[in-house]
Amino acid sequence: MTARAAKLEAAASVGRPVQLLSLLALGDCLAEAGDKDRLAVLRSQPALIRGTRRAP
């Protein structure tokens, strides 16, 4: 386990908020058209509905 993963796991296990960032390539990737459509719908929802909170 990397140090970054250990810190993330420790924060999550004590109930501290964590923020996960991801990078998505929509050009040449393994995602299908339906996957891209679902991502757009998910991203259009308010953060609280997605189960996330904004960092203070």
DOZARO-718872 format. One record per residue: x, y, z of N, C-alpha, C in turn. Coordinates in steps of 0.2 Angstrom, whole numbers, padded with zeros to 4 digits, always signed. Atoms other than C-alpha are relative to their C-alpha. Example, Ala and Ser with C-alpha at 12.3 -4.5 7.8 and 13.67 -1.06 7.14 Angstrom:
+0004-0006+0000+0062-0022+0039+0004+0006+0000/-0004-0006-0001+0068-0005+0036-0004+0005+0003/
END
This chain:
+0004-0006+0000+0000+0000+0000+0004+0006+0000/-0004-0006+0000+0007+0017-0004-0002+0005+0006/+0001-0005-0005+0008+0031+0008-0007+0004-0001/+0006-0004+0002-0006+0041-0001-0006-0005+0002/+0006+0005-0001-0018+0025+0000-0001-0001+0007/+0001+0001-0007-0014+0023+0018-0003+0006+0004/+0003-0006-0002-0018+0041+0022-0008+0001-0001/+0007+0000+0002-0034+0040+0012-0004-0005+0005/+0003+0005-0003-0039+0024+0021-0001+0002+0008/+0000-0002-0006-0035+0031+0038-0005+0006+0001/+0005-0006+0000-0045+0047+0035-0007-0003+0000/+0006+0003+0001-0060+0037+0029-0002-0004+0006/+0001+0004-0006-0059+0025+0044-0002+0003+0006/+0002-0004-0006-0061+0038+0057-0006+0005-0002/+0006-0004+0002-0075+0047+0047+0002+0007-0002/-0002-0007+0003-0065+0062+0040-0002+0000-0007/+0002+0000+0007-0071+0068+0024+0006-0001-0005/-0006+0001+0005-0060+0063+0009-0003+0002-0007/+0002-0003+0007-0060+0070-0009+0004-0004-0005/-0003+0004+0005-0057+0059-0023+0000+0003-0007/+0000-0004+0007-0052+0067-0040+0002-0006-0005/-0001+0005+0005-0052+0057-0056+0001+0004-0007/-0001-0003+0007-0046+0061-0074-0003-0005-0005/+0004+0004+0005-0057+0054-0088+0002+0002-0007/-0001-0001+0007-0052+0053-0106-0006-0002-0004/+0006+0002+0003-0067+0053-0117+0001-0002-0007/-0002+0001+0006-0058+0051-0133+0001-0008-0001/-0002+0007+0000-0049+0034-0135+0000-0003+0006/+0000+0004-0007-0054+0024-0120-0005-0006-0001/+0004+0006+0000-0063+0008-0116-0007+0001+0002/+0007-0001-0002-0079+0016-0110-0005+0000-0006/+0004+0001+0006-0094+0013-0121-0005+0007+0000/+0004-0006+0000-0107+0027-0126-0004+0001+0006/+0005+0000-0006-0119+0022-0112+0004+0002+0006/-0004-0002-0006-0105+0024-0099+0001+0007+0000/-0001-0008+0000-0101+0042-0105-0007+0003+0002/+0007-0003-0002-0120+0046-0104-0001+0000+0007/+0001+0001-0007-0121+0039-0087+0004+0005+0004/-0005-0005-0004-0106+0050-0081-0003+0007-0001/+0003-0006+0000-0114+0065-0088-0006+0002+0004/+0006+0000-0004-0130+0062-0079+0002+0001+0008/-0002+0000-0006-0121+0059-0063+0004+0006+0002/-0003-0006-0002-0110+0074-0064-0005+0006+0000/+0004-0005+0000-0125+0085-0067-0004+0000+0006/+0004+0000-0006-0133+0080-0050+0004+0004+0005/-0004-0004-0005-0129+0091-0035+0004-0005+0004/-0005+0005-0004-0115+0084-0024-0003-0004+0005/+0003+0003-0005-0126+0080-0010-0004-0006-0002/+0004+0006+0003-0137+0068-0021+0005-0005-0002/-0005+0005+0002-0121+0060-0027+0003-0004+0006/-0003+0003-0006-0117+0056-0009+0007+0003+0002/-0007-0003-0001-0102+0068-0009-0001+0007+0004/+0001-0007-0003-0099+0084+0001+0006+0004-0003/-0005-0004+0002-0089+0099-0004+0005+0001+0005/-0005-0001-0005-0073+0102+0005+0000+0007+0003/+0000-0007-0003-0073+0117+0017+0005+0005-0003/
END
